[in-house]
Structure formats: C-alpha cells, structure tokens
Amino acid sequence: MQKFSVIYQRAIERKGGEEQLIALFPTGIKTAAELSAIPHDRYLAEMTKAIFKAGFIWKIIDHKWAGFEEAFWHFNIARCSMTSPEDLESLYQDTRIIRNSQKIDTVYRNAAMILALSEQYDSFASLIANWPDDDFIGLLDLLHKNGSRLGKKTCQYFLRFIGKDGFVLAQDGIAALINAGVITTIPNSKRDLKLVQHAYNIWRDESGLANAQISRVLSLSIG
C-alpha cells in the first residue's frame, strides 16, 4: 500500500501546488459538540435530501427543497413518524415534492429509526457525533441496517452534508484506492470496506488529516 505522502504529492502536482490543493479541501466538517447540537429534524431533512438525490438530478431537488420542508412538516420527527395512510396519499400527489412513493415512504420510516436509535444511544445526534472516526464503515452499516433506502453511498453523502467527518467513495476516490493497492475493485463487500477503513486509519495517523480531507486528496490525485 502506498504511503499517503506519495498520494499527497501527486495531488499537489496535479493541482499546481500545496496551497491550491488545500483550497480544495472540503468545508463544513463539524466537531462532536456541533453535531450533538443539531436538532433531529435537520438530521431527517439531510437524510431525506440525500435519498431523493440518489439517482436523480441534484439541482432539481435543491430547487424544490422549500416545498419538501413544507410538505413534510419541516421534518418534525414526531409528526413524520405518525404519518397516516391519508397523509401518504396526499403526499403522493403533492406537486411541491418529487412524487416518488418509495422515497416518500422513507420519511416516516427514518423518523421512526431516529426515535428508536435515540432510545439506544441517548440521542441520534449523540450517536452520530460520538461515533469513532476509525470505524466510519460501522456507522454506515448501522444506518444501512436500520434505515430505509439508506444505501452506503447515500449514507456517505448524508453524513458529509450534515458535517460528520468521513469519506465518500466516488469514482475518482475508488480509482485512487485501487492505484494505491488498497483494493482491486469497487468496494462493495465487507472485506473491501474493512480494507478501505484500515487504509484511512493508517493515512490519518500518518498525515494528521481528517477522513474527509484524505478522501478529497485521493480524488484530486486522480481526477
């Protein structure tokens, strides 16, 4: 496996200097205290946004988002968890949102998940905030198993949007991981994801960078 310094230097060369590379680092990564303070309705909102963006044109979701907020009661957790069949029928016809019934159904299901996990982990916000950076794949797995339509890629984007430090396994990042000798193919299996996590842990210790920063460097070293 390549040292991160080799990957970092390649990214510097591709982007014309270290200053230019650092300027492209992701912003918005929050501390544990900041993540703990985020209301649960915002977690459900960002989760829903990631779900609706999956396989769709992101700009359209962003353009219609005010309508989503209105239609889903500003993602009030208690209200969303009690969505009735009559509410659903109305939502399926609501032109303020994208009328995809399967994705609409995720809102009440994921509201219920947030409530259930809050009972287990003090609060859902605390769960996200305090989950260790060296087991990001464990958090992805927990959300995938308990949530609705929360595939691991969707979870990666949701967590990035909310401000949790982690990686996004996009095309360039995967190519960089393959080039570095970490994996040999798209990391869909548990084995490959563990290899990715292990590499990130080593590179984080080597570089002092956060997972999200390493993720960006990997992508920029290729693309």
C-alpha positions in Angstrom: 0.0 0.0 0.0 1.3 3.4 -0.9 2.3 5.9 1.8 -0.1 8.9 1.9 2.8 11.3 1.3 3.1 9.8 -2.2 -0.6 10.3 -2.9 -0.5 13.8 -1.4 2.5 14.8 -3.5 0.8 13.6 -6.7 -2.3 15.6 -5.8 -0.1 18.7 -5.2 1.5 18.3 -8.6 -1.9 17.8 -10.4 -3.4 20.9 -8.7 -0.4 23.2 -9.2 0.9 23.5 -5.6 0.0 22.7 -2.0 -1.8 26.0 -1.4 -4.1 25.3 -4.4 -4.7 21.7 -3.1 -5.6 22.8 0.4 -8.0 25.4 -1.0 -10.0 22.5 -2.4 -10.3 20.7 0.9 -14.0 20.1 2.0 -15.5 22.6 4.3 -18.3 22.2 6.8 -16.9 19.3 8.9 -18.3 19.8 12.4 -16.9 19.0 15.8 -18.7 16.4 18.0 -20.2 19.2 20.1 -21.6 20.9 17.0 -23.0 17.6 15.7 -24.6 17.0 19.1 -26.4 20.3 18.9 -28.0 19.8 15.6 -31.8 19.2 16.0 -33.1 15.8 14.9 -35.4 17.4 12.3 -32.3 18.6 10.5 -30.8 15.1 10.5 -34.0 13.7 9.0 -34.1 16.6 6.4 -30.5 15.9 5.3 -31.1 12.2 5.2 -34.2 12.7 3.1 -32.4 15.1 0.7 -29.7 12.5 0.2 -32.2 9.8 -0.5 -34.1 11.9 -3.1 -30.9 13.0 -4.8 -29.8 9.4 -5.3 -30.1 8.6 -9.0 -31.7 12.0 -9.6 -30.6 15.5 -10.8 -29.4 17.2 -7.6 -30.2 20.7 -8.8 -33.9 19.8 -9.1 -34.1 18.6 -5.5 -32.3 21.7 -4.3 -34.6 23.9 -6.3 -37.7 22.3 -4.8 -36.4 21.9 -1.3 -38.6 24.6 0.2 -41.6 22.6 -0.9 -40.2 19.5 0.7 -39.8 21.3 4.0 -43.5 22.5 3.8 -44.9 19.1 2.7 -43.1 17.1 5.4 -44.0 19.4 8.3 -40.4 20.8 8.4 -39.3 17.3 9.2 -40.7 17.3 12.7 -39.7 13.9 13.9 -42.8 13.1 16.0 -45.1 14.3 13.2 -43.3 12.5 10.5 -43.2 9.2 12.5 -47.0 9.4 12.8 -47.7 9.8 9.1 -51.0 8.3 8.3 -52.2 6.4 5.2 -54.2 9.5 4.3 -51.1 11.7 4.7 -49.3 9.4 2.3 -52.0 9.5 -0.3 -51.8 13.3 -0.2 -48.0 13.3 -0.4 -48.0 11.0 -3.4 -50.0 13.7 -5.3 -48.1 16.7 -3.8 -46.5 18.8 -6.6 -44.3 20.6 -4.1 -42.1 17.5 -3.9 -40.8 14.7 -6.2 -43.7 12.2 -6.3 -41.8 9.0 -5.8 -43.8 6.9 -3.4 -41.0 4.7 -2.3 -38.8 7.6 -1.4 -41.7 9.5 0.2 -42.3 6.4 2.5 -38.7 6.7 3.8 -39.5 9.9 5.7 -41.8 8.3 8.3 -39.7 5.2 8.4 -36.5 7.1 9.0 -38.2 9.3 11.6 -39.1 6.2 13.5 -35.5 5.0 13.1 -34.2 8.2 14.6 -36.6 7.8 17.6 -35.6 4.2 18.1 -31.8 4.8 17.9 -32.2 7.8 20.2 -33.5 5.5 22.9 -30.5 3.3 22.5 -27.8 6.0 22.2 -29.1 8.8 24.3 -30.0 10.8 21.2 -29.5 10.2 17.4 -27.4 13.4 17.3 -25.1 12.0 20.0 -24.8 8.7 18.1 -23.6 10.5 15.0 -21.4 12.9 17.0 -19.6 10.4 19.1 -19.2 7.5 16.6 -15.4 6.9 16.3 -13.7 8.2 13.2 -11.7 4.9 12.9 -14.9 2.9 12.3 -16.8 5.0 9.8 -17.9 1.9 8.0 -19.5 0.7 11.2 -21.7 3.8 11.2 -22.6 3.3 7.5 -23.6 -0.3 8.3 -25.7 0.7 11.3 -27.7 3.3 9.3 -28.0 0.9 6.3 -29.4 -1.8 8.5 -31.8 0.3 10.5 -32.9 2.9 7.9 -35.0 3.0 4.8 -33.3 3.3 1.4 -30.1 4.3 3.2 -27.5 2.6 0.9 -23.9 3.0 1.9 -23.3 5.6 -0.8 -26.4 7.6 0.2 -25.3 7.4 3.9 -21.8 8.7 2.9 -23.4 11.8 1.3 -25.9 12.3 4.1 -23.1 12.3 6.7 -20.9 14.6 4.6 -23.8 17.0 4.2 -24.6 17.0 7.9 -20.9 17.6 8.7 -19.8 14.2 10.0 -16.1 13.5 9.2 -15.9 10.6 6.8 -15.1 9.5 3.3 -17.1 9.4 0.1 -16.3 6.6 -2.2 -16.9 8.3 -5.5 -15.4 7.2 -8.8 -12.0 9.1 -8.6 -11.6 8.1 -4.9 -12.1 4.5 -5.7 -9.6 4.7 -8.6 -7.1 6.2 -6.3 -7.6 3.4 -3.7 -7.1 0.8 -6.4 -4.0 2.7 -7.6 -2.6 2.8 -4.0 -3.0 -1.0 -3.7 -5.7 -0.9 -1.1 -8.4 -2.7 -3.1 -8.7 -4.2 -6.5 -12.3 -3.4 -7.4 -15.3 -1.3 -6.3 -15.6 -1.8 -2.5 -19.0 -3.4 -2.1 -18.1 -6.3 0.2 -17.5 -6.1 3.9 -13.9 -7.3 3.3 -13.1 -4.5 0.9 -14.7 -1.8 3.1 -12.6 -3.0 6.0 -9.5 -2.6 3.8 -10.6 0.9 2.9 -11.2 1.8 6.6 -7.8 0.3 7.6 -6.1 2.4 4.9 -7.8 5.6 6.0 -6.8 4.9 9.6 -3.2 4.5 8.7 -3.2 7.6 6.4 -4.9 9.6 9.1 -2.2 8.8 11.6 0.5 9.4 9.0 -0.8 12.8 7.8 -2.8 14.3 10.7 -5.6 15.0 8.2 -9.3 14.2 8.7 -11.1 11.4 6.8 -12.9 14.0 4.6 -9.6 15.7 3.7 -8.0 12.4 2.8 -11.0 11.5 0.7 -10.6 14.7 -1.2 -6.8 14.3 -1.7 -7.4 10.8 -3.0 -9.9 12.1 -5.6 -7.7 15.0 -6.6 -4.7 12.7 -7.0 -6.5 11.0 -9.9 -9.1 13.4 -11.2 
